[in-house]
Amino acid sequence: MADWRLEDDADFFAVIKQVAADETNHRDVNHTFASMAQNDVNPYVGKHLKDMNEATAYWKRISQPVEGRDLGYTMAPKVKPASSQ
């Protein structure tokens, strides 16, 4: 569950805590925008541009272009491996 920064064997409580943290961020962003004047500068643009530049540089470093379909992605849920006891 890399997108949520959780281990593959994370329990439901860990998922709930991560979702709550994510929603807290959305709340803060929404409150920022709600308190801005129409002509205020978006305070988040700089971070998004930095993230975009880092992602673009990363993909340019890859020696061979790849597409998602070539990476074996699937919509099937991951199955937790059986413990070897």
Residue frames as a rotation matrix with the C-alpha (Angstrom) as fourth column:
MET 1
0.575 0.818 0.000 0.00
0.818 -0.575 0.000 0.00
0.000 0.000 -1.000 0.00
ALA 2
-0.413 -0.911 -0.012 2.76
0.909 -0.413 0.060 2.36
-0.060 0.014 0.998 -1.02
ASP 3
-0.261 0.349 0.900 0.37
0.398 -0.811 0.430 5.18
0.880 0.470 0.073 -1.95
TRP 4
0.742 0.595 0.309 -0.78
-0.077 -0.381 0.921 5.43
0.666 -0.707 -0.237 1.66
ARG 5
-0.193 -0.929 0.316 2.70
-0.643 -0.123 -0.756 4.75
0.741 -0.349 -0.573 3.09
LEU 6
0.455 0.383 0.804 1.48
-0.844 0.472 0.254 1.59
-0.282 -0.794 0.538 4.82
GLU 7
-0.705 -0.657 0.268 3.06
-0.575 0.750 0.327 -1.82
-0.416 0.076 -0.906 5.05
ASP 8
-0.578 0.476 -0.662 1.43
-0.470 0.468 0.748 -4.60
0.666 0.744 -0.047 3.01
ASP 9
-0.419 0.407 -0.812 0.25
0.621 0.781 0.070 -6.25
0.662 -0.475 -0.580 6.25
ALA 10
-0.924 0.090 0.372 -1.18
-0.280 -0.820 -0.499 -3.05
0.260 -0.565 0.783 7.79
ASP 11
-0.624 0.755 -0.202 -4.28
0.758 0.521 -0.392 -3.55
-0.191 -0.398 -0.897 9.89
PHE 12
0.113 0.803 0.585 -7.55
0.847 -0.386 0.365 -1.65
0.519 0.454 -0.724 9.49
PHE 13
0.707 0.126 -0.696 -6.76
0.587 -0.652 0.479 0.73
-0.394 -0.747 -0.535 12.36
ALA 14
-0.358 -0.903 -0.238 -3.54
0.468 -0.394 0.791 1.83
-0.808 0.171 0.563 10.59
VAL 15
-0.559 0.244 0.792 -5.58
0.782 -0.161 0.602 2.50
0.275 0.956 -0.101 7.43
ILE 16
0.546 0.836 -0.058 -8.11
0.787 -0.488 0.378 4.60
0.287 -0.252 -0.924 9.39
LYS 17
0.394 -0.475 -0.787 -5.32
0.486 -0.619 0.617 6.66
-0.780 -0.625 -0.014 10.99
GLN 18
-0.683 -0.700 0.209 -3.72
0.525 -0.271 0.806 7.32
-0.508 0.660 0.553 7.59
VAL 19
-0.222 0.703 0.675 -7.04
0.833 -0.223 0.506 8.31
0.506 0.675 -0.537 6.01
ALA 20
0.701 0.479 -0.529 -7.71
0.702 -0.595 0.391 10.67
-0.127 -0.645 -0.753 8.93
ALA 21
-0.100 -0.825 -0.556 -4.29
0.431 -0.540 0.723 12.30
-0.897 -0.167 0.409 8.45
ASP 22
-0.757 -0.148 0.636 -4.98
0.653 -0.146 0.743 12.69
-0.016 0.978 0.207 4.72
GLU 23
0.212 0.931 0.297 -8.38
0.845 -0.327 0.424 14.26
0.492 0.162 -0.856 5.40
THR 24
0.466 -0.147 -0.873 -6.75
0.626 -0.642 0.443 16.66
-0.625 -0.753 -0.207 7.87
ASN 25
-0.667 -0.744 -0.047 -4.55
0.438 -0.442 0.783 17.88
-0.603 0.501 0.620 5.05
HIS 26
-0.475 0.576 0.666 -7.61
0.739 -0.149 0.656 18.39
0.477 0.804 -0.355 2.80
ARG 27
0.546 0.693 -0.471 -9.29
0.837 -0.442 0.322 20.34
0.015 -0.570 -0.821 5.60
ASP 28
0.045 -0.624 -0.780 -6.29
0.490 -0.666 0.562 22.64
-0.870 -0.408 0.276 5.98
VAL 29
-0.859 -0.347 0.376 -6.06
0.477 -0.277 0.834 23.26
-0.185 0.896 0.404 2.24
ASN 30
-0.120 0.908 0.401 -9.80
0.831 -0.129 0.541 23.96
0.544 0.399 -0.739 1.99
HIS 31
0.591 0.315 -0.743 -9.67
0.733 -0.594 0.331 26.40
-0.337 -0.740 -0.582 4.92
THR 32
-0.453 -0.809 -0.375 -6.71
0.452 -0.571 0.685 28.16
-0.769 0.140 0.624 3.32
PHE 33
-0.815 0.152 0.560 -8.58
0.523 -0.225 0.822 28.64
0.251 0.962 0.104 0.05
ALA 34
0.203 0.977 -0.062 -11.78
0.898 -0.161 0.409 29.69
0.390 -0.139 -0.910 1.82
SER 35
0.514 -0.025 -0.857 -9.95
0.612 -0.690 0.387 32.49
-0.601 -0.724 -0.340 3.63
MET 36
-0.595 -0.792 0.138 -8.14
0.638 -0.360 0.681 33.83
-0.490 0.493 0.719 0.55
ALA 37
0.071 0.530 -0.845 -9.18
-0.323 -0.789 -0.522 36.89
-0.944 0.310 0.115 -1.42
GLN 38
0.868 0.392 0.305 -9.97
0.135 0.406 -0.904 36.41
-0.478 0.826 0.300 -5.09
ASN 39
0.817 -0.574 -0.054 -6.66
-0.297 -0.338 -0.893 37.93
0.494 0.745 -0.447 -6.18
ASP 40
0.449 -0.674 0.586 -4.41
-0.705 0.135 0.696 36.18
-0.549 -0.726 -0.415 -3.62
VAL 41
-0.129 -0.609 -0.783 -1.65
-0.883 0.430 -0.189 33.96
0.452 0.666 -0.593 -4.95
ASN 42
0.842 0.401 -0.362 -2.19
-0.258 0.887 0.383 30.22
0.474 -0.229 0.850 -4.52
PRO 43
0.359 -0.751 0.555 0.26
-0.916 -0.167 0.365 29.26
-0.182 -0.639 -0.747 -1.74
TYR 44
0.427 -0.124 0.896 0.49
-0.140 0.970 0.201 25.65
-0.893 -0.211 0.397 -2.96
VAL 45
0.969 -0.009 -0.245 1.66
-0.245 0.018 -0.969 26.29
0.013 1.000 0.016 -6.54
GLY 46
0.205 -0.979 -0.006 5.35
-0.956 -0.199 -0.217 26.30
0.211 0.051 -0.976 -5.64
LYS 47
-0.251 -0.269 0.930 5.20
-0.608 0.792 0.065 22.88
-0.754 -0.549 -0.362 -3.98
HIS 48
0.639 0.562 0.525 3.28
0.052 0.650 -0.759 21.37
-0.768 0.512 0.386 -6.88
LEU 49
0.841 -0.399 -0.365 5.74
-0.493 -0.286 -0.822 22.76
0.223 0.871 -0.437 -9.41
LYS 50
-0.141 -0.921 0.362 8.66
-0.985 0.168 0.042 21.38
-0.100 -0.351 -0.931 -7.38
ASP 51
-0.019 0.212 0.977 7.00
-0.285 0.935 -0.209 17.95
-0.958 -0.283 0.042 -7.18
MET 52
0.911 0.409 0.059 6.29
-0.040 0.230 -0.972 18.01
-0.411 0.883 0.226 -10.92
ASN 53
0.520 -0.793 -0.318 9.89
-0.804 -0.328 -0.497 18.92
0.290 0.514 -0.807 -11.75
GLU 54
-0.326 -0.633 0.702 11.23
-0.823 0.556 0.119 16.10
-0.465 -0.539 -0.702 -9.54
ALA 55
0.296 0.518 0.803 8.87
-0.033 0.845 -0.533 13.58
-0.955 0.131 0.267 -11.13
THR 56
0.962 0.049 -0.270 9.76
-0.262 -0.134 -0.956 14.72
-0.083 0.990 -0.116 -14.64
ALA 57
0.120 -0.991 -0.057 13.49
-0.981 -0.109 -0.160 14.47
0.152 0.075 -0.985 -13.89
TYR 58
-0.208 -0.150 0.967 13.00
-0.533 0.846 0.017 10.97
-0.821 -0.511 -0.255 -12.47
TRP 59
0.628 0.549 0.551 11.18
0.127 0.627 -0.769 9.69
-0.767 0.553 0.324 -15.55
LYS 60
0.831 -0.393 -0.394 13.74
-0.536 -0.373 -0.758 11.28
0.151 0.841 -0.520 -17.87
ARG 61
-0.107 -0.928 0.357 16.52
-0.967 0.181 0.181 9.36
-0.233 -0.326 -0.916 -16.06
ILE 62
0.321 0.258 0.911 14.93
-0.148 0.964 -0.221 6.03
-0.935 -0.063 0.348 -16.86
SER 63
-0.636 -0.758 -0.141 16.93
-0.259 0.038 0.965 4.59
-0.727 0.651 -0.220 -19.74
GLN 64
-0.924 0.367 0.109 13.98
0.270 0.424 0.865 3.04
0.271 0.828 -0.490 -21.51
PRO 65
-0.563 0.776 0.282 10.49
-0.796 -0.601 0.065 4.54
0.221 -0.188 0.957 -21.59
VAL 66
-0.941 0.319 -0.109 7.90
0.337 0.906 -0.255 2.38
0.018 -0.277 -0.961 -19.88
GLU 67
-0.370 0.901 0.227 4.15
-0.566 -0.412 0.714 2.30
0.737 0.136 0.662 -19.86
GLY 68
-0.228 0.343 0.911 1.95
-0.948 0.136 -0.289 1.16
-0.223 -0.929 0.294 -17.01
ARG 69
0.782 0.608 -0.133 0.74
-0.622 0.754 -0.211 -1.86
-0.028 0.248 0.968 -18.92
ASP 70
0.350 -0.749 -0.562 4.35
-0.210 0.522 -0.827 -3.09
0.913 0.408 0.025 -19.13
LEU 71
-0.494 -0.597 0.632 4.82
-0.695 -0.165 -0.700 -3.03
0.523 -0.785 -0.333 -15.35
GLY 72
-0.667 0.244 -0.704 2.39
0.328 0.945 0.017 -5.81
0.669 -0.219 -0.710 -14.49
TYR 73
-0.860 0.432 0.272 -0.09
-0.487 -0.535 -0.691 -3.57
-0.153 -0.726 0.670 -12.69
THR 74
-0.640 0.710 -0.292 -3.40
0.403 0.635 0.660 -5.20
0.654 0.304 -0.692 -11.97
MET 75
-0.259 0.644 0.720 -6.64
-0.691 -0.645 0.327 -4.17
0.675 -0.412 0.612 -10.35
ALA 76
0.398 0.372 -0.839 -6.82
0.222 0.848 0.482 -7.50
0.890 -0.377 0.255 -8.50
PRO 77
0.781 -0.108 0.615 -6.38
-0.591 -0.446 0.672 -7.14
0.202 -0.889 -0.412 -4.74
LYS 78
-0.317 -0.934 -0.165 -3.13
-0.696 0.347 -0.629 -8.32
0.644 -0.085 -0.760 -3.25
VAL 79
0.767 0.465 -0.441 -3.34
-0.081 0.753 0.653 -11.64
0.636 -0.466 0.615 -1.48
LYS 80
0.382 -0.621 0.685 -1.47
-0.923 -0.221 0.315 -11.85
-0.044 -0.752 -0.657 1.80
PRO 81
-0.173 -0.505 -0.845 1.05
-0.527 0.772 -0.354 -14.71
0.832 0.385 -0.400 1.54
ALA 82
0.842 0.439 -0.315 0.38
-0.039 0.631 0.775 -17.69
0.539 -0.640 0.548 3.76
SER 83
0.385 -0.730 0.564 2.72
-0.922 -0.282 0.264 -17.75
-0.034 -0.622 -0.782 6.73
SER 84
0.264 -0.399 -0.878 5.32
-0.268 0.844 -0.464 -20.50
0.926 0.359 0.116 6.59
GLN 85
0.262 -0.092 0.961 5.23
-0.965 -0.054 0.258 -22.25
0.028 -0.994 -0.103 9.95
